[in-house]
Amino acid sequence: MKNYCKDCGKEITEEAVRCKPCWYIFMKKNKLFAGKNNPKYIDGRKKKKYYCCDCGKLLSDYTATRCFSCCKIEMGKRHQRENNPNWKGGSSLEIYPSEFNPKLKRKIFKRDNYTCQRCNIYPTNDLTCHHIDYNKFNCKEDNLITICFKCNLEVNADRDYWFAYFTYIMKESEYGK
């Protein structure tokens, strides 16, 4: 036995009075999805709106107190200089010595085959010359190693571990002798 939609006359396979498109139109027209009948109804409560405590922007996440941009500014203020967990007494503000120049860096890059010695990514344009002992003034070739910017950010966190790691790499390689 064939079934046909009551509204549009289309043949339908399931045992129903209306096809799906006509059923949705019928429900909307008769407001059968309104109020408690709506599947998204929540006990008659309206969703409370939350705003950024700094700029007043409407927040999409009710657990946050600041919007993303204000949170970034606040975190920047809280983690400046001595408050930053990676603060090393201002050593990053020191100027590099004249020996640490582009010519020396190119020599180290060439020695390391323009490859990051941590993640082995080759070739990449974002290489940096890293001081293994974290002393800017020690520009000996056996204290310098090629790493990418991403790895450079990571190796500045746990300095004792990375010092030991890169020292081992240099001892095991032919250019560290």
QUIDAZI-V246330 format. One line per field, one symbol per residue. ss: DSSP state (H for helix, E for strand, C for the rest). psi: psi as a letter, one per 40 degrees, with the letter a starting at -180 (. if undefined). A space follows every 50 residues. Layout:
ss: ???
psi: ???
This chain:
ss: CCEECCCCCCEECCCCCCCHHHHHHHHHHCCCCCHHHCCCCCCCCCCCCE ECCCCCCEECCCCCCCCHHHHHHHHHHHCCHHHCCCCCCCHHHCCCCCCC CHHHHHHHHHHCCCCCCCCCCCCCCCEEEEECCCCCCCCCHHHEEEEEHH HHHHHCCCHHHHHHHHHHHHHHCHHHC
psi: hiiihddeeihidigidiiddddddddddefeeibdehdehgfeiihiii ihedeeihidheeieiidddddddddddfibdehdehffedeeiiiiddg iddddddddddeffhhedefhiiiefiihhhdeehdegfideeiihiidd ddddeedgddddddddddddddidee.
